[in-house]
Amino acid sequence: MSRIGKLPVHLPKGVTMSINGNVVTVKGPKGELKQEVNPNISVSIEGDVCHVTRPNDEREMRAMHGLYRALIHNMVVGVSEGYKKTLELVGVGYRANATGQVLELSLGYTHAIYMGLAPEIKVQTVSERNQNPLIILESCDKQLLGQVCAKIRSFRMPEPYKGKGVKFQGEYIRRKAGKTAGK
């Protein structure tokens, strides 16, 4: 039995879950999320607890069992508490500015980068004197939030020599030694 798959998903107050065919819908104070589940995996709701079960012990079913339980758990946590990620811009002249759902980034290129964000994501930028600018992203959808963070980070990956680039707050960047002068 899958260690993750066999764990029940507890629904907190204010969160409702419904199953229509093989689509699981979770509604809560932060929003509504839907996830299509493989027809072989069965999802059942008993009171405020959700159970995910599999029909047999084939390798593919074991993998899907844990996967769908984790996805459902992430949806429940997302609509009840939400997810938050903070990106830090390290580098001279690197700036970020949010106007509505458009994020403007100045990352040392000759042009500014404008990125339109999905309506499910709330963005906030913080620029304090003598501190690196921060981009704070919040959403109820963990997958979408991670995808957007990865896209922003891909515009200027942290480099190992000076540590410049877009990184997650608290992330450790392994540093390399530069060239040494000969003789």
C-alpha positions as a Markdown table, in Angstrom:
| # | Residue | x | y | z |
|---|---|---|---|---|
| 1 | Met | 0.0 | 0.0 | 0.0 |
| 2 | Ser | 1.3 | 3.5 | -0.8 |
| 3 | Arg | 2.3 | 5.4 | 2.3 |
| 4 | Ile | 1.0 | 8.6 | 0.9 |
| 5 | Gly | -2.0 | 7.2 | -1.0 |
| 6 | Lys | -3.4 | 5.5 | 2.1 |
| 7 | Leu | -3.5 | 8.7 | 4.2 |
| 8 | Pro | -6.9 | 10.3 | 4.4 |
| 9 | Val | -7.4 | 13.9 | 3.3 |
| 10 | His | -9.2 | 15.9 | 6.1 |
| 11 | Leu | -11.5 | 18.7 | 4.9 |
| 12 | Pro | -11.2 | 21.8 | 7.2 |
| 13 | Lys | -14.3 | 23.9 | 8.0 |
| 14 | Gly | -15.5 | 26.0 | 5.0 |
| 15 | Val | -14.1 | 23.5 | 2.4 |
| 16 | Thr | -16.5 | 21.4 | 0.4 |
| 17 | Met | -15.6 | 18.6 | -2.0 |
| 18 | Ser | -17.7 | 17.1 | -4.7 |
| 19 | Ile | -17.1 | 14.3 | -7.2 |
| 20 | Asn | -18.7 | 14.3 | -10.6 |
| 21 | Gly | -17.7 | 11.3 | -12.7 |
| 22 | Asn | -13.9 | 11.4 | -12.5 |
| 23 | Val | -13.6 | 15.1 | -11.8 |
| 24 | Val | -13.0 | 16.2 | -8.2 |
| 25 | Thr | -14.0 | 19.8 | -7.4 |
| 26 | Val | -12.9 | 21.5 | -4.2 |
| 27 | Lys | -14.4 | 24.9 | -3.0 |
| 28 | Gly | -13.2 | 27.0 | -0.2 |
| 29 | Pro | -12.8 | 30.6 | 1.0 |
| 30 | Lys | -9.7 | 31.2 | -1.3 |
| 31 | Gly | -11.3 | 29.8 | -4.5 |
| 32 | Glu | -12.3 | 26.7 | -6.4 |
| 33 | Leu | -10.1 | 24.1 | -8.0 |
| 34 | Lys | -10.9 | 21.1 | -10.3 |
| 35 | Gln | -8.8 | 18.0 | -11.0 |
| 36 | Glu | -9.5 | 15.1 | -13.4 |
| 37 | Val | -8.7 | 11.8 | -11.8 |
| 38 | Asn | -7.9 | 8.5 | -13.6 |
| 39 | Pro | -11.1 | 6.4 | -13.9 |
| 40 | Asn | -9.3 | 3.4 | -12.3 |
| 41 | Ile | -8.6 | 5.4 | -9.1 |
| 42 | Ser | -11.7 | 5.8 | -6.9 |
| 43 | Val | -12.2 | 8.8 | -4.6 |
| 44 | Ser | -14.8 | 8.7 | -1.8 |
| 45 | Ile | -16.0 | 11.2 | 0.7 |
| 46 | Glu | -17.2 | 10.2 | 4.2 |
| 47 | Gly | -18.2 | 13.2 | 6.2 |
| 48 | Asp | -15.2 | 15.5 | 6.3 |
| 49 | Val | -12.6 | 12.9 | 5.2 |
| 50 | Cys | -11.7 | 11.9 | 1.7 |
| 51 | His | -10.2 | 8.5 | 0.8 |
| 52 | Val | -8.3 | 7.6 | -2.4 |
| 53 | Thr | -8.2 | 3.9 | -3.3 |
| 54 | Arg | -6.7 | 1.8 | -6.2 |
| 55 | Pro | -8.1 | -1.4 | -7.7 |
| 56 | Asn | -4.9 | -3.5 | -7.8 |
| 57 | Asp | -1.2 | -3.4 | -7.0 |
| 58 | Glu | 0.2 | -2.9 | -10.5 |
| 59 | Arg | 3.1 | -0.5 | -10.7 |
| 60 | Glu | 1.1 | 2.2 | -12.7 |
| 61 | Met | -1.8 | 2.1 | -10.2 |
| 62 | Arg | 0.5 | 2.4 | -7.2 |
| 63 | Ala | 2.1 | 5.5 | -8.8 |
| 64 | Met | -1.2 | 7.1 | -9.6 |
| 65 | His | -2.6 | 6.3 | -6.1 |
| 66 | Gly | -0.1 | 8.5 | -4.3 |
| 67 | Leu | -0.1 | 11.1 | -7.1 |
| 68 | Tyr | -3.9 | 11.8 | -7.0 |
| 69 | Arg | -4.0 | 11.8 | -3.2 |
| 70 | Ala | -1.2 | 14.4 | -3.2 |
| 71 | Leu | -3.0 | 16.5 | -5.8 |
| 72 | Ile | -6.3 | 16.4 | -3.9 |
| 73 | His | -4.5 | 17.3 | -0.6 |
| 74 | Asn | -2.7 | 20.3 | -2.4 |
| 75 | Met | -6.1 | 21.5 | -3.6 |
| 76 | Val | -7.7 | 21.3 | -0.1 |
| 77 | Val | -4.7 | 23.2 | 1.4 |
| 78 | Gly | -4.8 | 25.7 | -1.5 |
| 79 | Val | -8.5 | 26.7 | -1.1 |
| 80 | Ser | -8.3 | 26.8 | 2.7 |
| 81 | Glu | -4.9 | 28.4 | 3.4 |
| 82 | Gly | -3.4 | 29.3 | 0.0 |
| 83 | Tyr | 0.2 | 29.1 | -1.2 |
| 84 | Lys | 2.8 | 31.9 | -1.1 |
| 85 | Lys | 6.2 | 32.1 | -2.8 |
| 86 | Thr | 8.7 | 35.0 | -2.6 |
| 87 | Leu | 11.3 | 35.6 | -5.3 |
| 88 | Glu | 14.4 | 37.8 | -4.7 |
| 89 | Leu | 16.1 | 39.9 | -7.4 |
| 90 | Val | 19.9 | 39.9 | -6.7 |
| 91 | Gly | 21.9 | 42.3 | -8.9 |
| 92 | Val | 22.7 | 46.0 | -9.4 |
| 93 | Gly | 19.7 | 47.8 | -11.1 |
| 94 | Tyr | 17.4 | 44.8 | -11.0 |
| 95 | Arg | 13.9 | 46.0 | -10.4 |
| 96 | Ala | 10.3 | 44.7 | -10.4 |
| 97 | Asn | 7.0 | 46.6 | -10.6 |
| 98 | Ala | 3.5 | 45.1 | -10.5 |
| 99 | Thr | 0.6 | 47.0 | -12.2 |
| 100 | Gly | -2.6 | 45.0 | -11.8 |
| 101 | Gln | -1.9 | 41.5 | -13.4 |
| 102 | Val | 1.2 | 42.7 | -15.3 |
| 103 | Leu | 4.7 | 42.2 | -13.8 |
| 104 | Glu | 7.4 | 44.5 | -15.2 |
| 105 | Leu | 11.0 | 43.2 | -14.7 |
| 106 | Ser | 14.3 | 45.0 | -15.3 |
| 107 | Leu | 16.9 | 42.3 | -15.2 |
| 108 | Gly | 19.9 | 43.9 | -16.8 |
| 109 | Tyr | 18.8 | 43.4 | -20.4 |
| 110 | Thr | 18.4 | 46.2 | -22.9 |
| 111 | His | 14.6 | 46.0 | -22.5 |
| 112 | Ala | 12.1 | 45.5 | -19.8 |
| 113 | Ile | 10.3 | 42.2 | -19.5 |
| 114 | Tyr | 6.5 | 42.4 | -19.2 |
| 115 | Met | 4.7 | 39.3 | -18.0 |
| 116 | Gly | 1.0 | 38.9 | -17.8 |
| 117 | Leu | -0.2 | 36.8 | -14.9 |
| 118 | Ala | -3.3 | 34.6 | -14.6 |
| 119 | Pro | -6.2 | 36.1 | -12.6 |
| 120 | Glu | -5.8 | 33.4 | -9.9 |
| 121 | Ile | -2.4 | 34.8 | -8.9 |
| 122 | Lys | -2.0 | 37.8 | -6.6 |
| 123 | Val | 1.3 | 39.7 | -7.1 |
| 124 | Gln | 3.0 | 42.2 | -4.9 |
| 125 | Thr | 6.4 | 43.8 | -5.2 |
| 126 | Val | 8.5 | 45.2 | -2.4 |
| 127 | Ser | 11.4 | 47.6 | -2.9 |
| 128 | Glu | 13.2 | 48.9 | 0.1 |
| 129 | Arg | 16.4 | 50.9 | 0.2 |
| 130 | Asn | 19.6 | 48.8 | 0.6 |
| 131 | Gln | 17.6 | 45.6 | 0.2 |
| 132 | Asn | 17.1 | 43.3 | -2.8 |
| 133 | Pro | 13.7 | 43.8 | -4.5 |
| 134 | Leu | 11.1 | 41.1 | -3.7 |
| 135 | Ile | 8.3 | 39.6 | -5.7 |
| 136 | Ile | 5.6 | 38.0 | -3.6 |
| 137 | Leu | 3.2 | 35.7 | -5.4 |
| 138 | Glu | 0.1 | 34.1 | -3.8 |
| 139 | Ser | -2.4 | 31.7 | -5.2 |
| 140 | Cys | -4.7 | 28.8 | -4.3 |
| 141 | Asp | -3.3 | 26.6 | -7.1 |
| 142 | Lys | 0.1 | 25.2 | -6.2 |
| 143 | Gln | 0.9 | 23.9 | -9.7 |
| 144 | Leu | 0.1 | 27.3 | -11.4 |
| 145 | Leu | 2.1 | 29.2 | -8.7 |
| 146 | Gly | 5.2 | 27.0 | -9.2 |
| 147 | Gln | 5.0 | 27.2 | -13.0 |
| 148 | Val | 4.8 | 31.1 | -12.8 |
| 149 | Cys | 7.7 | 31.2 | -10.4 |
| 150 | Ala | 9.8 | 28.9 | -12.6 |
| 151 | Lys | 9.0 | 31.1 | -15.6 |
| 152 | Ile | 10.1 | 34.3 | -13.8 |
| 153 | Arg | 13.2 | 32.6 | -12.6 |
| 154 | Ser | 14.1 | 31.5 | -16.1 |
| 155 | Phe | 14.4 | 35.1 | -17.3 |
| 156 | Arg | 17.7 | 35.4 | -15.3 |
| 157 | Met | 18.8 | 32.2 | -13.5 |
| 158 | Pro | 21.2 | 32.8 | -10.5 |
| 159 | Glu | 24.7 | 32.4 | -11.7 |
| 160 | Pro | 27.4 | 30.8 | -9.5 |
| 161 | Tyr | 30.2 | 33.5 | -9.7 |
| 162 | Lys | 28.5 | 36.6 | -8.3 |
| 163 | Gly | 25.2 | 35.1 | -7.3 |
| 164 | Lys | 23.2 | 37.5 | -9.5 |
| 165 | Gly | 19.8 | 36.6 | -10.8 |
| 166 | Val | 16.3 | 35.7 | -9.7 |
| 167 | Lys | 16.2 | 33.3 | -6.8 |
| 168 | Phe | 13.7 | 32.1 | -4.2 |
| 169 | Gln | 14.0 | 33.8 | -0.9 |
| 170 | Gly | 16.1 | 31.7 | 1.4 |
| 171 | Glu | 17.6 | 29.6 | -1.5 |
| 172 | Tyr | 21.3 | 28.8 | -1.2 |
| 173 | Ile | 23.3 | 29.4 | -4.4 |
| 174 | Arg | 26.5 | 27.3 | -4.6 |
| 175 | Arg | 29.3 | 29.7 | -5.4 |
| 176 | Lys | 32.4 | 29.0 | -7.6 |
| 177 | Ala | 35.8 | 30.6 | -7.3 |
| 178 | Gly | 36.7 | 32.9 | -10.2 |
| 179 | Lys | 39.9 | 33.0 | -12.2 |
| 180 | Thr | 43.1 | 33.4 | -10.2 |
| 181 | Ala | 45.9 | 35.6 | -11.4 |
| 182 | Gly | 48.9 | 33.7 | -12.7 |
| 183 | Lys | 52.3 | 34.1 | -11.1 |
